[in-house]
Amino acid sequence: MNTDPTESQAQWHWSRDGATVGPVEFAELKRLAALGSITSSTWVHDPILRRWVAASSVVGLFPASGGTSSQSSAMSEEPPSPTSPSPSSPPTSSPISTSAPITIDPRLAEILCRVAILTAPLTNIFAVIGVGVVWGLGAADARIVAEARQTMNCLLTLGLGLVIAAVVSFVCAIIIIGPFIGVAITFALFAYCVVIGIRGLIAATNGMPFTYPWIIRFIR
């Protein structure tokens, strides 16, 4: 895909000491590269490609006189992993990937995890198993691990809610109030799965981060 990195609306980020810096327009990024604040081994987040790349691979970022040495240095090493994390989770090391190979695409992993929430009322334990499989396949990618962890916490929170609903229904039945409160809690959990699942899927398809609200962090 042909893209112009100098597009005025493009907002770039770069990684410094493991933290994300930005956003800035390409002209400012180029100025920082000229000053040496950004080097050929710096991670930069390309807003057009929507992924982290080595600064040396960005056309027009470095002066033409330094392009040859930068490109030669980049070619002497292995290219960065195509499944680098989003701007909210920048790489903490050089762009060279030394971890185990990723066997699942991060965006696909996010979609599968959010589908697990959407279908949790029907799939139950299978949703937990599915998220566990995604976690295992993407264990070498911090973005996938973070998504799987929060999804697992969400499923565990939903499970706790169902237990509470069952207990409340039982107690209410004993004191002849009826299981209405328990049914209401169950319905609320079902509505949560549908609404949050759909919102999460929309965010995933747009390449945006998403955090499940009102969950207990059982796994940290």
RABELGI-V435607 format. One record per residue. N is the residue number from 1. SS is DSSP state (~ for helix, > for strand, _ for the rest). PSI is psi as a letter, one per 30 degrees, with the letter a starting at -180 (none if undefined). Layout:
# RABELGI-V435607
[[N	SS	PSI] [N	SS	PSI]]
This chain:
# RABELGI-V435607
[[1	_	k] [2	_	k] [3	_	l] [4	_	j] [5	_	f] [6	_	g] [7	_	k] [8	_	f] [9	_	f] [10	_	k] [11	_	j] [12	>	l] [13	>	l] [14	>	l] [15	>	k] [16	>	j] [17	_	h] [18	_	f] [19	>	l] [20	>	k] [21	>	k] [22	>	a] [23	>	l] [24	>	l] [25	_	l] [26	~	e] [27	~	e] [28	~	e] [29	~	e] [30	~	e] [31	~	e] [32	~	e] [33	~	e] [34	~	e] [35	~	f] [36	_	f] [37	_	f] [38	_	k] [39	_	l] [40	_	f] [41	_	g] [42	_	k] [43	>	k] [44	>	k] [45	>	j] [46	>	j] [47	_	f] [48	_	e] [49	_	f] [50	_	h] [51	>	l] [52	>	k] [53	>	l] [54	>	k] [55	~	e] [56	~	f] [57	~	f] [58	_	j] [59	_	k] [60	_	g] [61	_	e] [62	_	l] [63	_	k] [64	~	e] [65	~	f] [66	~	f] [67	~	e] [68	~	e] [69	~	e] [70	~	e] [71	~	e] [72	~	e] [73	~	e] [74	~	e] [75	~	f] [76	_	f] [77	_	l] [78	_	k] [79	_	l] [80	_	l] [81	_	k] [82	_	f] [83	_	h] [84	_	l] [85	_	l] [86	_	l] [87	_	f] [88	_	f] [89	_	i] [90	_	l] [91	_	k] [92	_	g] [93	_	a] [94	_	l] [95	_	g] [96	_	k] [97	_	k] [98	_	g] [99	_	l] [100	_	l] [101	_	k] [102	_	k] [103	_	g] [104	_	k] [105	_	k] [106	~	e] [107	~	e] [108	~	e] [109	~	e] [110	~	e] [111	~	e] [112	~	e] [113	~	e] [114	~	f] [115	~	e] [116	~	e] [117	~	e] [118	~	e] [119	_	g] [120	~	e] [121	~	f] [122	~	e] [123	~	f] [124	_	c] [125	~	f] [126	~	f] [127	~	e] [128	~	e] [129	~	e] [130	~	e] [131	~	e] [132	~	e] [133	~	e] [134	~	e] [135	~	e] [136	~	e] [137	~	e] [138	_	g] [139	_	f] [140	_	f] [141	_	k] [142	~	e] [143	~	e] [144	~	e] [145	~	e] [146	~	e] [147	~	e] [148	~	e] [149	~	e] [150	~	e] [151	~	e] [152	~	e] [153	~	e] [154	~	e] [155	~	e] [156	~	e] [157	~	e] [158	~	e] [159	~	e] [160	~	e] [161	~	e] [162	~	e] [163	~	e] [164	~	e] [165	~	e] [166	~	e] [167	~	e] [168	~	e] [169	~	e] [170	~	e] [171	~	e] [172	~	e] [173	~	e] [174	~	e] [175	_	g] [176	_	h] [177	_	f] [178	_	l] [179	_	g] [180	~	e] [181	~	e] [182	~	e] [183	~	e] [184	~	e] [185	~	e] [186	~	e] [187	~	e] [188	~	e] [189	~	e] [190	~	e] [191	~	e] [192	~	e] [193	~	e] [194	~	e] [195	~	e] [196	~	e] [197	~	e] [198	~	e] [199	~	e] [200	~	e] [201	~	e] [202	~	e] [203	~	e] [204	~	e] [205	~	f] [206	_	g] [207	_	g] [208	_	k] [209	_	l] [210	_	k] [211	_	k] [212	_	k] [213	_	l] [214	_	h] [215	_	l] [216	_	k] [217	_	i] [218	_	e] [219	_	k] [220	_	none]]
